[in-house]
Amino acid sequence: MYVCVAVERNLTNRVGEIVGFGETTEDNPTMPCTLQRAYIQIFTNRECNELELPSNIPSPRILCAGVIGGGVDSCLGDSGGPLQVVDNGMFVLTGIVSFGFGCGKVGYPGIYTNVYYFLDWIKENT
């Protein structure tokens, strides 16, 4: 199976789509039977820094994305899933669900592996 990967460094301030079968709320340990979809904002490193997150973030290896008002996020069971943007009518893999600080908490976006940062490695190994 083929996938388009991000070949553009700056995809911040774009709306991304996340999909997965993970929990729909942090306090409900059941997984949905149908694939879930949500739309989130990809933040700049500066915006991520201003959130005062509890880890050593940002880094060029990660993207931070979510909805500042909370309520929309990847959650337990979504790890490894895609963060994608639509570019010229095609889905482009931009990030990979990595971790978060709860699920959909106000002021705490999800953390995603930045696919662009690993583009050279992907090209060498595919």
C-alpha positions, 0 to 999 in steps of 0.5 A: 500500500502506498501513502503520500508523506509530507515533503513540506517542512511547515505544515503548522496552522493547518487543519489535520485529520486523525482517525482511529479505533481508540477510546472516545473519552478518557474516562470510558475504557470501551473502544468504538466498533467503527473508525472514528475521525476528528479534525485538529489544528497543527500548532507551531513550536512557539504555540506549543511552548506557550502552553507550558506542557509538562514534557520537553516539548517542542522538538523538530521530531514532534508536532503538537496538535489539537483543539485548545478548548479541549474535547477533541483529541486522539486517545488511548488505543489511537497510538500509531495512527495517522495525522493527515492533511489534505493537499491538492485533494490527496491525504498526506501523512503528516504525523503519527499519534504518539502520546498526550496528556490525557484525552481532549483536556483543555490546553493539552494538545496531542503529541505526534511524530513529525513524519517530515523530520524522518523523510530521509530515513523513510526514503532510504528504507523503502 
